[in-house]
Amino acid sequence: MHESVTIKFQADGNPCNLELGFIPDYAEVYNLNATYGAPFKIEWSPLLQEGREIWHNRIADSGSTGASSIQLKNSGGYISTYQAVTYDPGTENDDSDPVRAQGFSGISIAADFMNDDDIILVRAHRSLRLEDLGDIA
């Protein structure tokens, strides 16, 4: 079963735990207000290993920025998995308000990727199959 989610939000300058309903196999996160030399698009997947991402940096029209336009970020990435469980202890000793547990899952986006009022666009996908085939030679 393949699932896709597209979400747009306005950042508040803080880290964001984004509830998607699943842990994605692949995500693209865009900062539509990124400054020159900063990543405007990040590609993330658990297959890349923890902390690794592909950054697409915004370059000036003149091409004079020192940052390459696409790079593999080997550590210190901005995107990670997010899973949490909340508990509602209920208020009654009978079945009218029972104890409930609710799970949340998605991605966390670090505050360093976005400033207050930046517009963030997220496209996340979960595939039927996620597999690292290793060396197939």
CORURGI-V755809 format. One record per residue. N is the residue number from 0. RES is the residue in three letters. SS is DSSP state (H for helix, E for strand, - for the rest). BURIAL is b if it has 9 or more other ideal C-beta (glycine too) atoms within 8 Angstrom, else e. Layout:
# CORURGI-V755809
n = {N,N}
res = {RES,RES}
ss = {SS,SS}
burial = {BURIAL,BURIAL}
This chain:
# CORURGI-V755809
n = {0,1,2,3,4,5,6,7,8,9,10,11,12,13,14,15,16,17,18,19,20,21,22,23,24,25,26,27,28,29,30,31,32,33,34,35,36,37,38,39,40,41,42,43,44,45,46,47,48,49,50,51,52,53,54,55,56,57,58,59,60,61,62,63,64,65,66,67,68,69,70,71,72,73,74,75,76,77,78,79,80,81,82,83,84,85,86,87,88,89,90,91,92,93,94,95,96,97,98,99,100,101,102,103,104,105,106,107,108,109,110,111,112,113,114,115,116,117,118,119,120,121,122,123,124,125,126,127,128,129,130,131,132,133,134,135,136}
res = {MET,HIS,GLU,SER,VAL,THR,ILE,LYS,PHE,GLN,ALA,ASP,GLY,ASN,PRO,CYS,ASN,LEU,GLU,LEU,GLY,PHE,ILE,PRO,ASP,TYR,ALA,GLU,VAL,TYR,ASN,LEU,ASN,ALA,THR,TYR,GLY,ALA,PRO,PHE,LYS,ILE,GLU,TRP,SER,PRO,LEU,LEU,GLN,GLU,GLY,ARG,GLU,ILE,TRP,HIS,ASN,ARG,ILE,ALA,ASP,SER,GLY,SER,THR,GLY,ALA,SER,SER,ILE,GLN,LEU,LYS,ASN,SER,GLY,GLY,TYR,ILE,SER,THR,TYR,GLN,ALA,VAL,THR,TYR,ASP,PRO,GLY,THR,GLU,ASN,ASP,ASP,SER,ASP,PRO,VAL,ARG,ALA,GLN,GLY,PHE,SER,GLY,ILE,SER,ILE,ALA,ALA,ASP,PHE,MET,ASN,ASP,ASP,ASP,ILE,ILE,LEU,VAL,ARG,ALA,HIS,ARG,SER,LEU,ARG,LEU,GLU,ASP,LEU,GLY,ASP,ILE,ALA}
ss = {-,-,E,E,E,E,E,E,E,E,E,E,-,-,-,E,E,E,E,-,-,-,-,-,-,E,E,E,E,E,E,-,-,-,-,-,-,-,E,E,E,E,E,E,-,H,H,H,-,-,-,-,E,E,E,E,E,-,-,-,-,-,-,-,-,-,-,-,-,E,E,E,E,-,-,-,-,-,E,E,E,E,E,E,E,E,E,E,-,-,-,-,-,-,H,H,H,-,-,E,E,E,E,E,E,E,E,E,E,-,H,H,H,-,-,E,E,E,E,E,E,E,E,E,E,E,-,-,-,-,-,-,-,-,-,-,-}
burial = {e,e,e,e,b,e,b,e,b,e,b,e,e,e,e,b,b,b,e,b,e,b,b,b,b,b,b,b,b,b,b,b,e,b,e,e,b,b,b,b,b,b,b,b,b,e,e,e,e,e,b,b,b,b,b,b,b,b,b,e,e,e,e,e,b,e,b,e,e,e,e,e,b,e,e,e,b,b,b,b,b,b,e,e,e,e,e,e,e,e,e,e,e,e,e,e,e,e,e,e,e,e,e,b,b,b,b,b,b,b,e,e,b,b,e,e,e,b,b,b,b,b,b,b,b,b,e,e,e,e,e,e,e,e,e,e,e}
